[in-house]
Amino acid sequence: MQPVTKWKIEKVHSTIGFIVKHLMVSSIKGEFKEFEASISTKGEDFLNVEMNVLINPASINTGDAARDAHLKGAGFFNVKKFKTINFSGSDLRNIRDDMYLLNGDLTIKDITRQITLTVESGGMVKTPKGDKKAYFLVTGKIRRKDWGLTWSALMENGGVIVADEILVNCEIELIEELEPSH
């Protein structure tokens, strides 16, 4: 039986971010400031992983308070009614070198859909303090309307103000959780 290793996200070195086309010519970057995760692995690598990530949609930050308030409203995340975004995954497959595909379930506004994310491993290190850390860049594409994020408006030329396709862009640093010594 392989040993189970538990990991926690180093929030100060991690971001749960996204990029979306705005006015069809520029992009808006944003992130969720409040998140937590339960992650465990079996063996020496992350191929046998179980993870559950909870995100507070009310913590969205795009650098514009008025836009953030709009995103928290009923046309997007409706944070008064839906308090969490959840991702759970356990199917990580190596596709080449340090590149992986992660399949999991993403739940937004009580709508759950399976998604596939690309995971690039930045490696694992032991810090001078003796902590074991791992770094991952997680990217993917989702369609916001698949989760009921339906607000839309058209420009005079017929283009949309906010694109349907969202680029998921997360930088994740994990630290091994050591069992407390007695």
TORKE-265776 format. One record per atom (N, C-alpha, C): x, y, z. Coordinates in nm, 4 decimals, decimal comma. Layout:
N
       px       py       pz
        X        Y        Z
...
END
This chain:
182
       px       py       pz
   0,0843  -0,1188   0,0000
   0,0000   0,0000   0,0000
   0,0888   0,1251   0,0000
   0,0572   0,2168  -0,0880
   0,1379   0,3385  -0,0999
   0,1013   0,4378   0,0103
   0,2018   0,5091   0,0632
   0,1716   0,6088   0,1664
   0,0929   0,7261   0,1078
   0,0058   0,7830   0,1899
  -0,0737   0,8995   0,1497
  -0,0038   1,0252   0,2000
   0,0132   1,1214   0,1111
   0,0718   1,2505   0,1466
  -0,0354   1,3567   0,1326
  -0,0499   1,4391   0,2348
  -0,1452   1,5507   0,2290
  -0,0685   1,6787   0,1992
  -0,1323   1,7649   0,1182
  -0,0720   1,8903   0,0751
  -0,1669   2,0045   0,1050
  -0,1102   2,1221   0,1277
  -0,1945   2,2412   0,1379
  -0,1404   2,3483   0,0440
  -0,2308   2,4349   0,0005
  -0,1925   2,5433  -0,0899
  -0,1232   2,6527  -0,0105
  -0,0082   2,6962  -0,0603
   0,0597   2,8135  -0,0060
  -0,0059   2,9349  -0,0721
  -0,1043   2,9923  -0,0045
  -0,1853   3,0987  -0,0652
  -0,1034   3,2207  -0,1054
  -0,0004   3,2522  -0,0313
   0,0801   3,3703  -0,0615
   0,1559   3,3544  -0,1936
   0,1746   3,2301  -0,2386
   0,2461   3,2038  -0,3636
   0,1555   3,1422  -0,4702
   0,0241   3,1532  -0,4535
  -0,0701   3,0902  -0,5456
  -0,1777   3,1886  -0,5891
  -0,2280   3,1698  -0,7104
  -0,3412   3,2491  -0,7588
  -0,4385   3,1574  -0,8320
  -0,5666   3,1844  -0,8136
  -0,6737   3,1204  -0,8897
  -0,7257   3,2302  -0,9815
  -0,6807   3,2291  -1,1058
  -0,7085   3,3409  -1,1944
  -0,7812   3,3030  -1,3218
  -0,8179   3,4075  -1,3970
  -0,8863   3,3892  -1,5245
  -0,8583   3,5086  -1,6147
  -0,8802   3,4873  -1,7431
  -0,8663   3,5928  -1,8438
  -0,9868   3,5808  -1,9366
  -1,0490   3,6944  -1,9699
  -1,1636   3,6938  -2,0605
  -1,1505   3,8102  -2,1585
  -1,1910   3,7868  -2,2819
  -1,1900   3,8936  -2,3829
  -1,2951   3,9977  -2,3468
  -1,2587   4,1246  -2,3625
  -1,3475   4,2370  -2,3347
  -1,3552   4,3224  -2,4598
  -1,4761   4,3516  -2,5042
  -1,4986   4,4315  -2,6253
  -1,4341   4,3677  -2,7475
  -1,4003   4,2402  -2,7367
  -1,3426   4,1591  -2,8440
  -1,2041   4,2060  -2,8891
  -1,1453   4,3037  -2,8206
  -1,0123   4,3516  -2,8600
  -0,9113   4,3493  -2,7456
  -0,9589   4,3492  -2,6237
  -0,8667   4,3492  -2,5101
  -0,9060   4,2368  -2,4147
  -0,8303   4,2213  -2,3091
  -0,8576   4,1163  -2,2113
  -0,8671   4,1751  -2,0722
  -0,9468   4,1103  -1,9911
  -0,9572   4,1438  -1,8496
  -0,9017   4,0254  -1,7724
  -0,8119   4,0544  -1,6794
  -0,7576   3,9510  -1,5922
  -0,8203   3,9681  -1,4548
  -0,8451   3,8580  -1,3905
  -0,8998   3,8630  -1,2561
  -0,8565   3,7413  -1,1778
  -0,8885   3,7450  -1,0497
  -0,8571   3,6316  -0,9638
  -0,9548   3,6270  -0,8486
  -0,9598   3,5112  -0,7857
  -1,0377   3,4928  -0,6643
  -0,9387   3,4946  -0,5486
  -0,9617   3,5824  -0,4530
  -0,8670   3,6022  -0,3430
  -0,8839   3,5000  -0,2306
  -1,0031   3,4409  -0,2186
  -1,0291   3,3472  -0,1086
  -1,0565   3,2080  -0,1644
  -0,9726   3,1131  -0,1252
  -0,9873   2,9749  -0,1699
  -0,9171   2,8836  -0,0709
  -0,9562   2,7586  -0,0735
  -0,8911   2,6573   0,0092
  -0,8977   2,5250  -0,0657
  -0,8134   2,4318  -0,0251
  -0,8093   2,3044  -0,0959
  -0,7709   2,1911  -0,0025
  -0,8231   2,0753  -0,0346
  -0,7847   1,9506   0,0292
  -0,7217   1,8655  -0,0809
  -0,5936   1,8336  -0,0660
  -0,5215   1,7606  -0,1705
  -0,4429   1,6475  -0,1051
  -0,4580   1,5267  -0,1595
  -0,3784   1,4141  -0,1106
  -0,3291   1,3330  -0,2297
  -0,2109   1,2758  -0,2132
  -0,1501   1,1936  -0,3177
  -0,1066   1,0608  -0,2577
  -0,0983   0,9599  -0,3446
  -0,0440   0,8298  -0,3059
   0,0807   0,8077  -0,3892
   0,1884   0,7693  -0,3244
   0,3126   0,7439  -0,3967
   0,3994   0,8678  -0,4045
   0,4986   0,8610  -0,4921
   0,6007   0,9655  -0,5014
   0,5638   1,0812  -0,5929
   0,4572   1,0670  -0,6701
   0,4209   1,1736  -0,7633
   0,2742   1,2123  -0,7434
   0,2214   1,2893  -0,8353
   0,0847   1,3395  -0,8227
  -0,0140   1,2640  -0,9116
   0,0276   1,1528  -0,9721
  -0,0623   1,0805  -1,0620
  -0,1811   1,0202  -0,9878
  -0,1619   0,9816  -0,8633
  -0,2722   0,9311  -0,7808
  -0,3140   1,0411  -0,6846
  -0,3872   1,1389  -0,7378
  -0,4243   1,2568  -0,6599
  -0,5748   1,2595  -0,6346
  -0,6118   1,3106  -0,5207
  -0,7513   1,3418  -0,4874
  -0,7504   1,4869  -0,4423
  -0,8337   1,5693  -0,5068
  -0,8352   1,7103  -0,4673
  -0,9759   1,7651  -0,4663
  -0,9962   1,8594  -0,3778
  -1,1205   1,9338  -0,3716
  -1,0838   2,0790  -0,3418
  -1,1217   2,1685  -0,4326
  -1,0890   2,3105  -0,4195
  -1,2185   2,3883  -0,4028
  -1,2246   2,4711  -0,2994
  -1,3396   2,5583  -0,2749
  -1,2963   2,7026  -0,2945
  -1,3743   2,7761  -0,3734
  -1,3446   2,9158  -0,4047
  -1,4628   3,0005  -0,3622
  -1,4350   3,1136  -0,2997
  -1,5402   3,2084  -0,2633
  -1,5589   3,3054  -0,3800
  -1,6711   3,2959  -0,4554
  -1,6892   3,3850  -0,5704
  -1,7018   3,5320  -0,5308
  -1,7401   3,5592  -0,4067
  -1,7501   3,6987  -0,3602
  -1,6128   3,7633  -0,3465
  -1,5062   3,6829  -0,3552
  -1,3702   3,7369  -0,3423
  -1,3103   3,7745  -0,4775
  -1,3924   3,7781  -0,5824
  -1,3427   3,8100  -0,7164
  -1,2808   3,9490  -0,7181
  -1,1693   3,9610  -0,7898
  -1,0997   4,0897  -0,7989
  -1,0440   4,1053  -0,9400
  -1,0972   4,2053  -1,0126
  -1,0466   4,2359  -1,1466
  -0,9761   4,3706  -1,1495
  -0,9634   4,4331  -1,0328
  -0,8999   4,5641  -1,0266
  -0,9960   4,6791  -1,0490
  -1,1247   4,6504  -1,0617
  -1,2260   4,7536  -1,0836
  -1,3466   4,7203  -0,9955
  -1,3698   4,7992  -0,8914
  -1,4743   4,7701  -0,7928
  -1,6132   4,7620  -0,8558
  -1,6441   4,8505  -0,9502
  -1,7766   4,8485  -1,0140
  -1,7949   4,7195  -1,0948
  -1,6923   4,6794  -1,1687
  -1,7006   4,5548  -1,2465
  -1,7128   4,4353  -1,1522
  -1,6362   4,4362  -1,0435
  -1,6437   4,3257  -0,9476
  -1,7840   4,3144  -0,8890
  -1,8470   4,4271  -0,8576
  -1,9842   4,4262  -0,8050
  -2,0798   4,3659  -0,9082
  -2,0626   4,4016  -1,0349
  -2,1453   4,3457  -1,1430
  -2,1262   4,1940  -1,1511
  -2,0017   4,1476  -1,1428
  -1,9729   4,0045  -1,1510
  -2,0312   3,9265  -1,0329
  -2,0471   3,9916  -0,9198
  -2,1052   3,9267  -0,8017
  -2,2571   3,9182  -0,8106
  -2,3171   3,9920  -0,9049
  -2,4622   3,9999  -0,9177
  -2,5255   3,8798  -0,9862
  -2,6580   3,8882  -1,0031
  -2,7389   3,7766  -1,0535
  -2,7013   3,7324  -1,1945
  -2,6547   3,8222  -1,2813
  -2,6201   3,7854  -1,4185
  -2,4931   3,7044  -1,4299
  -2,4142   3,7061  -1,3234
  -2,2903   3,6282  -1,3242
  -2,2913   3,5309  -1,2058
  -2,2169   3,5573  -1,0996
  -2,1990   3,4593  -0,9925
  -2,3107   3,4553  -0,8889
  -2,3921   3,5597  -0,8797
  -2,5041   3,5637  -0,7849
  -2,4586   3,5175  -0,6457
  -2,3613   3,5890  -0,5909
  -2,2947   3,5453  -0,4677
  -2,3849   3,5465  -0,3449
  -2,4965   3,6172  -0,3506
  -2,5897   3,6131  -0,2370
  -2,6545   3,4759  -0,2256
  -2,6736   3,4100  -0,3381
  -2,7376   3,2781  -0,3392
  -2,6360   3,1637  -0,3447
  -2,5278   3,1812  -0,4192
  -2,4303   3,0735  -0,4403
  -2,2970   3,1133  -0,3765
  -2,2651   3,0483  -0,2665
  -2,1520   3,0902  -0,1822
  -2,0173   3,0311  -0,2221
  -2,0178   2,9232  -0,3016
  -1,8899   2,8607  -0,3363
  -1,8864   2,8152  -0,4816
  -1,7662   2,8114  -0,5336
  -1,7331   2,7437  -0,6583
  -1,6491   2,6244  -0,6147
  -1,6758   2,5075  -0,6723
  -1,6053   2,3872  -0,6300
  -1,5425   2,3168  -0,7501
  -1,4191   2,2727  -0,7325
  -1,3562   2,1850  -0,8313
  -1,3062   2,0618  -0,7585
  -1,3441   1,9445  -0,8081
  -1,2903   1,8203  -0,7523
  -1,2344   1,7374  -0,8664
  -1,1164   1,6846  -0,8447
  -1,0507   1,6069  -0,9488
  -0,9681   1,4945  -0,8916
  -0,9565   1,3860  -0,9687
  -0,8731   1,2735  -0,9265
  -0,8101   1,2018  -1,0453
  -0,8371   1,2487  -1,1649
  -0,7859   1,1833  -1,2853
  -0,6782   1,2705  -1,3486
  -0,5527   1,2467  -1,3113
  -0,4388   1,3207  -1,3654
  -0,3579   1,2245  -1,4519
  -0,3396   1,2606  -1,5797
  -0,2676   1,1740  -1,6727
  -0,1505   1,2484  -1,7343
  -0,0353   1,1829  -1,7357
   0,0838   1,2406  -1,7975
   0,0712   1,2326  -1,9489
   0,0934   1,3469  -2,0176
   0,0882   1,3448  -2,1641
   0,2274   1,3588  -2,2252
   0,3197   1,4223  -2,1539
   0,4602   1,4282  -2,1968
   0,5400   1,5036  -2,0900
   0,6615   1,4623  -2,0695
   0,7528   1,5281  -1,9753
   0,6785   1,5762  -1,8509
   0,6744   1,7082  -1,8299
   0,6100   1,7648  -1,7113
   0,4701   1,8183  -1,7403
   0,4048   1,7671  -1,8455
   0,2699   1,8117  -1,8833
   0,1687   1,7014  -1,8528
   0,0554   1,7435  -1,7972
  -0,0490   1,6504  -1,7562
  -0,1853   1,7043  -1,7979
  -0,2839   1,6149  -1,8027
  -0,4237   1,6539  -1,8176
  -0,4960   1,6130  -1,6906
  -0,5746   1,7046  -1,6363
  -0,6511   1,6806  -1,5143
  -0,7994   1,6899  -1,5475
  -0,8704   1,5804  -1,5263
  -1,0154   1,5796  -1,5433
  -1,0804   1,5952  -1,4074
  -1,1861   1,6737  -1,4039
  -1,2563   1,6926  -1,2785
  -1,3912   1,7575  -1,3005
  -1,4613   1,7760  -1,1912
  -1,5938   1,8371  -1,1942
  -1,5861   1,9785  -1,1397
  -1,6361   2,0731  -1,2188
  -1,6430   2,2133  -1,1782
  -1,7887   2,2477  -1,1522
  -1,8162   2,2995  -1,0323
  -1,9520   2,3384  -0,9957
  -1,9557   2,4885  -0,9719
  -2,0400   2,5562  -1,0501
  -2,0657   2,6993  -1,0351
  -2,2166   2,7162  -1,0379
  -2,2712   2,7878  -0,9419
  -2,4157   2,8129  -0,9340
  -2,4951   2,6818  -0,9368
  -2,4474   2,5830  -0,8628
  -2,5102   2,4506  -0,8514
  -2,5189   2,3749  -0,9836
  -2,4424   2,4158  -1,0832
  -2,4342   2,3440  -1,2107
  -2,2962   2,2790  -1,2162
  -2,2944   2,1469  -1,2311
  -2,1686   2,0721  -1,2342
  -2,1442   2,0187  -1,3748
  -2,0243   2,0451  -1,4244
  -1,9834   1,9951  -1,5558
  -1,8396   1,9439  -1,5440
  -1,8104   1,8415  -1,6231
  -1,6735   1,7902  -1,6255
  -1,5887   1,8798  -1,7157
  -1,4676   1,9088  -1,6687
  -1,3734   1,9876  -1,7480
  -1,2378   1,9175  -1,7483
  -1,1562   1,9549  -1,8454
  -1,0187   1,9059  -1,8525
  -0,9259   2,0263  -1,8495
  -0,8316   2,0234  -1,7577
  -0,7333   2,1300  -1,7429
  -0,5948   2,0764  -1,7780
  -0,5103   2,1632  -1,8291
  -0,3713   2,1280  -1,8557
  -0,2890   2,1687  -1,7342
  -0,2059   2,0788  -1,6884
  -0,1234   2,1030  -1,5701
   0,0231   2,0891  -1,6105
   0,0991   2,1935  -1,5851
   0,2432   2,1900  -1,6101
   0,3143   2,1906  -1,4753
   0,3943   2,0893  -1,4517
   0,4667   2,0797  -1,3255
   0,5951   2,1609  -1,3325
   0,6138   2,2453  -1,2333
   0,7379   2,3207  -1,2224
   0,8395   2,2482  -1,1367
   0,8026   2,1293  -1,0904
   0,8942   2,0485  -1,0123
   0,8628   2,0479  -0,8638
   0,9425   1,9687  -0,7935
   0,9292   1,9556  -0,6498
   1,0651   1,9845  -0,5877
   1,0657   2,0573  -0,4763
   1,1913   2,0913  -0,4095
   1,1779   2,0724  -0,2593
   1,2919   2,0574  -0,1970
   1,2979   2,0584  -0,0509
   1,3603   2,1919  -0,0126
   1,2912   2,2696   0,0692
   1,3393   2,4023   0,1074
   1,4506   2,3904   0,2114
   1,5241   2,5001   0,2364
   1,6272   2,4975   0,3413
   1,5712   2,4585   0,4785
   1,4408   2,4841   0,5018
   1,3779   2,4449   0,6288
   1,3419   2,2969   0,6320
   1,3540   2,2304   0,5160
   1,3199   2,0886   0,5089
   1,1792   2,0611   0,4590
   1,1038   2,1655   0,4242
   0,9688   2,1475   0,3708
   0,9756   2,0979   0,2271
   0,8818   2,0116   0,1909
   0,8707   1,9675   0,0521
   0,7631   2,0525  -0,0149
   0,7992   2,1157  -0,1285
   0,7055   2,2010  -0,2018
   0,6989   2,1571  -0,3475
   0,5828   2,1831  -0,4089
   0,5622   2,1531  -0,5508
   0,4911   2,2719  -0,6143
   0,5218   2,2964  -0,7422
   0,4625   2,4096  -0,8142
   0,3947   2,3589  -0,9407
   0,2772   2,4155  -0,9704
   0,2023   2,3783  -1,0901
   0,1407   2,5014  -1,1542
   0,1419   2,5044  -1,2866
   0,0673   2,6026  -1,3650
  -0,0509   2,5269  -1,4242
  -0,1719   2,5731  -1,3936
  -0,2943   2,5054  -1,4366
  -0,3698   2,5987  -1,5306
  -0,3975   2,5505  -1,6516
  -0,4669   2,6326  -1,7506
  -0,5776   2,5516  -1,8174
  -0,6707   2,6227  -1,8760
  -0,7779   2,5569  -1,9492
  -0,8765   2,6592  -2,0010
  -0,9765   2,6111  -2,0725
  -1,0804   2,6979  -2,1264
  -1,2162   2,6426  -2,0862
  -1,3042   2,7326  -2,0453
  -1,4423   2,6957  -2,0173
  -1,5337   2,7982  -2,0836
  -1,6589   2,7587  -2,1033
  -1,7597   2,8506  -2,1573
  -1,8483   2,8932  -2,0406
  -1,8479   3,0216  -2,0094
  -1,9178   3,0704  -1,8904
  -2,0671   3,0407  -1,8945
  -2,1275   3,0432  -2,0127
  -2,2720   3,0207  -2,0231
  -2,3104   2,8776  -1,9861
  -2,2148   2,7830  -1,9919
  -2,2418   2,6447  -1,9502
  -2,2738   2,6360  -1,8011
  -2,2380   2,7378  -1,7248
  -2,2631   2,7416  -1,5808
  -2,3624   2,8516  -1,5435
  -2,4393   2,8993  -1,6378
  -2,5416   2,9990  -1,6074
  -2,4881   3,1393  -1,5863
  -2,3655   3,1654  -1,6303
  -2,3093   3,3009  -1,6231
  -2,3450   3,3689  -1,7552
  -2,4696   3,4131  -1,7652
  -2,5291   3,4438  -1,8954
  -2,5367   3,5908  -1,9327
  -2,5023   3,6824  -1,8429
  -2,5155   3,8238  -1,8784
  -2,4411   3,8492  -2,0085
  -2,5053   3,9274  -2,0954
  -2,4429   3,9589  -2,2230
  -2,5013   4,0882  -2,2765
  -2,4213   4,1591  -2,3496
  -2,4672   4,2800  -2,4185
  -2,3903   4,2889  -2,5493
  -2,4570   4,3444  -2,6494
  -2,3945   4,3573  -2,7809
  -2,3448   4,4983  -2,8040
  -2,2381   4,5076  -2,8809
  -2,1870   4,6376  -2,9228
  -2,2559   4,6750  -3,0543
  -2,2360   4,7974  -3,0977
  -2,2972   4,8434  -3,2227
  -2,2583   4,7570  -3,3416
  -2,1360   4,7053  -3,3426
  -2,0902   4,6236  -3,4564
  -2,1342   4,4779  -3,4464
  -2,2125   4,4448  -3,3427
  -2,2625   4,3088  -3,3257
  -2,1757   4,2211  -3,2389
  -2,0567   4,2667  -3,2037
  -1,9695   4,1904  -3,1150
  -2,0212   4,1950  -2,9719
  -1,9754   4,1019  -2,8912
  -2,0183   4,0985  -2,7517
  -1,9207   4,1759  -2,6638
  -1,9733   4,2284  -2,5545
  -1,8891   4,3041  -2,4614
  -1,7966   4,2099  -2,3844
  -1,8516   4,0952  -2,3404
  -1,7730   3,9967  -2,2662
  -1,7835   3,8628  -2,3388
  -1,6700   3,8041  -2,3719
  -1,6689   3,6763  -2,4436
  -1,7250   3,5640  -2,3572
  -1,7729   3,4604  -2,4227
  -1,8226   3,3422  -2,3528
  -1,7064   3,2564  -2,3023
  -1,5975   3,2526  -2,3769
  -1,4835   3,1684  -2,3406
  -1,3979   3,2346  -2,2324
  -1,3731   3,1604  -2,1277
  -1,2903   3,2059  -2,0157
  -1,1633   3,1211  -2,0135
  -1,0499   3,1860  -2,0026
  -0,9239   3,1141  -1,9873
  -0,8934   3,1026  -1,8385
  -0,8860   2,9810  -1,7903
  -0,8489   2,9542  -1,6517
  -0,6970   2,9620  -1,6452
  -0,6441   3,0327  -1,5456
  -0,4997   3,0518  -1,5351
  -0,4620   3,0544  -1,3867
  -0,4142   2,9416  -1,3367
  -0,3849   2,9292  -1,1933
  -0,2387   2,8919  -1,1720
  -0,1780   2,9570  -1,0760
  -0,0432   2,9209  -1,0324
  -0,0567   2,8671  -0,8909
  -0,0133   2,7442  -0,8722
  -0,0365   2,6756  -0,7455
   0,0957   2,6275  -0,6865
   0,1229   2,6705  -0,5646
   0,2372   2,6180  -0,4898
   0,1814   2,5395  -0,3726
   0,2249   2,4149  -0,3613
   0,1796   2,3275  -0,2538
   0,2936   2,3015  -0,1569
   0,2569   2,2799  -0,0315
   0,3533   2,2397   0,0702
   0,3004   2,1133   0,1369
   0,3906   2,0188   0,1566
   0,3522   1,8937   0,2205
   0,3113   1,9208   0,3649
   0,1988   1,8620   0,4039
   0,1533   1,8733   0,5427
   0,2120   1,7563   0,6202
   0,2935   1,7863   0,7161
   0,3543   1,6809   0,7963
   0,2635   1,6462   0,9128
   0,2621   1,5178   0,9457
   0,1842   1,4739   1,0615
   0,2481   1,5329   1,1874
   0,1662   1,5844   1,2776
   0,2248   1,6403   1,4000
   0,2962   1,5311   1,4798
   0,4133   1,5646   1,5312
   0,4872   1,4669   1,6119
   0,4375   1,4740   1,7557
   0,4312   1,3582   1,8169
   0,3788   1,3517   1,9546
   0,4907   1,3514   2,0542
END
